[in-house]
Amino acid sequence: MSNETETKPAIQPLTREFFAQIVQSYHRLIGLMNATIKQPNDDAEITGLRTFLARAFLTHGAEFLNAWLIVADEYTPLVNSFASLQQRAGNYLAMRQAQFNAAQAAAQQPVTGDGEEGKIIDVEFSGAGREHGD
């Protein structure tokens, strides 16, 4: 039974440094695959990067999926609510600024000086259009 004597490689914990290594490997793989000029050992590097990334994703797949679900289910609605609140506050401030500007403009209008401001004017109706004969 050779399975009992085989030792499994130690699983590296998913730390920031290891995650950064995964990200760098991913970007390097994409760069090599999209390169128009291939170097002699690019195929070997591509194979090595694919193997490394496959092991990393299989080993830490649950952590990646959990992180994605947390972001999608908890942080995205929170960020959206903050964005909505910020937009509403911005709209309110813009409305208040427009009201302030209108009040400033009204206060700065020159007085015409004809003496008619604030005077109550009596308006009499001629009675045209009345149907009840009042």
Summary of the structure (lengths in Angstrom):
residues: 134
radius of gyration: 37.4
end to end distance: 117.0
largest distance: 117.5
contacts: 215
relative contact order: 0.05
helix: 66%
strand: 0%
